[in-house]
Amino acid sequence: MRTTLLLSKRVHQLRKAAHLSQQELGEVLGLTHKSISMLESGGRSTTIEKLVLLAEYFHVSTDYLVGITDDPTWRGKEGTSL
């Protein structure tokens, strides 16, 4: 449960910081704005594939998105974050 809540909060914060609408983020992920809204409210989780897309898009680690670490550092495909 804690993981879903942290994921929701962090996706919302990252989306807002990037000045994206839920519609725009949904287009990046292949989801509807309603799905993004539910993700941000904690009403739904996401797949591993979408989690990786989020991490790549926002240049953060998947560990950061799910609350394993508070360090958002993303090292890309050469690193160990993903």
GUGUTOR-882670 format. One record per residue (C-alpha): residue number from 1; x, z, y; residue in one letter. Coordinates in Angstrom, 2 decimals, padded with zeros to 5 digits. Each point is the difference from the previous one (the first is absolute). Layout:
<mimis>
{seq->NUM c1->X c3->Z c2->Y type->A}
...
</mimis>
This chain:
<mimis>
{seq->1 c1->000.00 c3->000.00 c2->000.00 type->M}
{seq->2 c1->002.81 c3->000.88 c2->002.42 type->R}
{seq->3 c1->001.60 c3->-003.40 c2->-000.62 type->T}
{seq->4 c1->-003.20 c3->-001.85 c2->000.92 type->T}
{seq->5 c1->-000.38 c3->002.02 c2->003.19 type->L}
{seq->6 c1->003.60 c3->-000.61 c2->001.06 type->L}
{seq->7 c1->-000.28 c3->-003.70 c2->-000.82 type->L}
{seq->8 c1->-003.18 c3->-000.20 c2->002.09 type->S}
{seq->9 c1->001.57 c3->001.76 c2->002.96 type->K}
{seq->10 c1->003.23 c3->-001.98 c2->-000.11 type->R}
{seq->11 c1->-001.68 c3->-003.40 c2->-000.33 type->V}
{seq->12 c1->-002.22 c3->000.85 c2->002.96 type->H}
{seq->13 c1->002.99 c3->001.14 c2->002.10 type->Q}
{seq->14 c1->002.09 c3->-003.04 c2->-000.89 type->L}
{seq->15 c1->-002.87 c3->-002.40 c2->000.70 type->R}
{seq->16 c1->-000.68 c3->001.59 c2->003.38 type->K}
{seq->17 c1->003.71 c3->000.02 c2->000.94 type->A}
{seq->18 c1->000.15 c3->-003.72 c2->-000.83 type->A}
{seq->19 c1->-003.11 c3->-000.63 c2->002.16 type->H}
{seq->20 c1->-001.87 c3->-001.57 c2->-002.92 type->L}
{seq->21 c1->-003.72 c3->000.07 c2->-000.60 type->S}
{seq->22 c1->-001.33 c3->000.84 c2->-003.44 type->Q}
{seq->23 c1->-000.99 c3->-003.66 c2->-000.27 type->Q}
{seq->24 c1->003.56 c3->-001.16 c2->000.72 type->E}
{seq->25 c1->001.56 c3->002.40 c2->-002.51 type->L}
{seq->26 c1->-002.62 c3->-001.05 c2->-002.53 type->G}
{seq->27 c1->001.04 c3->-003.63 c2->000.41 type->E}
{seq->28 c1->003.62 c3->000.95 c2->-000.71 type->V}
{seq->29 c1->-001.02 c3->001.80 c2->-003.19 type->L}
{seq->30 c1->-002.79 c3->-002.30 c2->-001.09 type->G}
{seq->31 c1->-002.62 c3->002.71 c2->000.54 type->L}
{seq->32 c1->-003.08 c3->000.32 c2->002.19 type->T}
{seq->33 c1->-000.04 c3->002.19 c2->003.10 type->H}
{seq->34 c1->-002.47 c3->002.21 c2->-001.89 type->K}
{seq->35 c1->002.61 c3->000.53 c2->-002.75 type->S}
{seq->36 c1->002.60 c3->000.94 c2->002.62 type->I}
{seq->37 c1->-002.48 c3->002.40 c2->001.58 type->S}
{seq->38 c1->-000.65 c3->001.65 c2->-003.35 type->M}
{seq->39 c1->003.74 c3->000.18 c2->-000.72 type->L}
{seq->40 c1->000.65 c3->001.68 c2->003.35 type->E}
{seq->41 c1->-002.85 c3->002.47 c2->-000.48 type->S}
{seq->42 c1->001.14 c3->000.98 c2->-003.49 type->G}
{seq->43 c1->-003.06 c3->-001.56 c2->-001.59 type->G}
{seq->44 c1->002.10 c3->-002.29 c2->-002.18 type->R}
{seq->45 c1->003.54 c3->-000.29 c2->-001.24 type->S}
{seq->46 c1->001.95 c3->-003.21 c2->-000.50 type->T}
{seq->47 c1->001.91 c3->-001.90 c2->-002.65 type->T}
{seq->48 c1->003.74 c3->000.12 c2->-000.45 type->I}
{seq->49 c1->000.17 c3->-003.62 c2->001.15 type->E}
{seq->50 c1->-001.79 c3->000.80 c2->003.27 type->K}
{seq->51 c1->002.14 c3->003.11 c2->000.46 type->L}
{seq->52 c1->003.14 c3->-002.14 c2->-000.24 type->V}
{seq->53 c1->-001.48 c3->-002.53 c2->002.45 type->L}
{seq->54 c1->-000.71 c3->002.82 c2->002.45 type->L}
{seq->55 c1->003.55 c3->001.34 c2->-000.32 type->A}
{seq->56 c1->001.52 c3->-003.44 c2->000.49 type->E}
{seq->57 c1->-002.25 c3->-000.86 c2->002.94 type->Y}
{seq->58 c1->000.63 c3->003.25 c2->001.87 type->F}
{seq->59 c1->003.66 c3->000.30 c2->-001.12 type->H}
{seq->60 c1->-000.47 c3->003.46 c2->-001.50 type->V}
{seq->61 c1->000.60 c3->001.29 c2->-003.49 type->S}
{seq->62 c1->-002.78 c3->000.37 c2->-002.53 type->T}
{seq->63 c1->001.18 c3->003.60 c2->-000.39 type->D}
{seq->64 c1->-000.84 c3->000.55 c2->003.67 type->Y}
{seq->65 c1->-003.45 c3->-001.57 c2->-000.34 type->L}
{seq->66 c1->-001.01 c3->002.28 c2->-002.88 type->V}
{seq->67 c1->001.60 c3->003.15 c2->001.40 type->G}
{seq->68 c1->002.98 c3->000.44 c2->-002.30 type->I}
{seq->69 c1->002.21 c3->000.05 c2->003.10 type->T}
{seq->70 c1->-000.53 c3->000.29 c2->003.72 type->D}
{seq->71 c1->002.84 c3->-002.47 c2->000.60 type->D}
{seq->72 c1->-001.55 c3->-003.43 c2->000.62 type->P}
{seq->73 c1->003.35 c3->-001.79 c2->-000.45 type->T}
{seq->74 c1->-000.40 c3->-003.32 c2->-001.74 type->W}
{seq->75 c1->003.04 c3->-001.54 c2->-001.65 type->R}
{seq->76 c1->-001.57 c3->-003.26 c2->-001.10 type->G}
{seq->77 c1->000.53 c3->-001.68 c2->-003.32 type->K}
{seq->78 c1->003.71 c3->000.90 c2->-000.21 type->E}
{seq->79 c1->-000.70 c3->003.71 c2->000.41 type->G}
{seq->80 c1->-001.58 c3->002.54 c2->-002.28 type->T}
{seq->81 c1->-003.04 c3->000.89 c2->002.12 type->S}
{seq->82 c1->-002.29 c3->-002.48 c2->-001.67 type->L}
</mimis>
